[in-house]
Amino acid sequence: MGESKLIRFLASNIPIVKNEIYQHLETFTVKKVKKGEILLRQGDICSHTYFVEKGLLRYYSIDKKGKENVLQFAPENWFITDRESVFFNQPSNYYINALEDSEILVLEKDFSEKIALKNKDFERFNLQLLHNHIRHLQKRIELLLNATAEERYLYFINLYPDIILRVPQHMIASYLGVTPESLSRVRKELAIKNKK
């Protein structure tokens, strides 16, 4: 593999030279996963963070009735993990699987702490990423409580502009907290509005 997207991502966001990043990330491994492959299962302890170089991952739960509830999609240049399981060493309530053949970087759970100890700019950037993640979770809760299905869908398109055609409609509906039929209606109504 050539230079990873993770290296470019970090180097473009913080004043750190690429060689320094390589030194800090020497423990990461590159993994190719097939569509459908499960990286984390409910009941397992999550011990890694994944960075998507190529492909698409999904973070979801399965309730007692067997219904899937999608919490997050992770396309290229996104991180994905079960933070509760990683940081509190607890069995996960979630699954992470590949929606496409994917190439990911598997990062040890302490990778960010190792870099942060030596680079304060990275520490600030990592904190910014964490706050951004919390902000999106708060927005998601607000939308689920107060927004219409159309408003939720428009927010989804804004957050994930490149994956609409890559994700099955029932998974998008699960993420939005609506039925696939409701999502179909929303899409039709938006298509009619856009034609006017």
Sequence and secondary structure as in RCSB ss.txt:
>XXXX:A:sequence
MGESKLIRFLASNIPIVKNEIYQHLETFTVKKVKKGEILLRQGDICSHTYFVEKGLLRYYSIDKKGKENVLQFAP
ENWFITDRESVFFNQPSNYYINALEDSEILVLEKDFSEKIALKNKDFERFNLQLLHNHIRHLQKRIELLLNATAE
ERYLYFINLYPDIILRVPQHMIASYLGVTPESLSRVRKELAIKNKK
>XXXX:A:secstr
  S HHHHHHHHHSS  HHHHHHHTTT EEEEE TT EEE TTSB  EEEEEEES EEEEEE TTS EEEEEEE 
TT EE  HHHHHHT B S EEEESSSEEEEEEETTHHHHHHHH HHHHHHHHHHHHHHHHHHHHHHHHHHH  HH
HHHHHHHHHSTT TTTS HHHHHHHHTS HHHHHHHHHHHHHHHH 
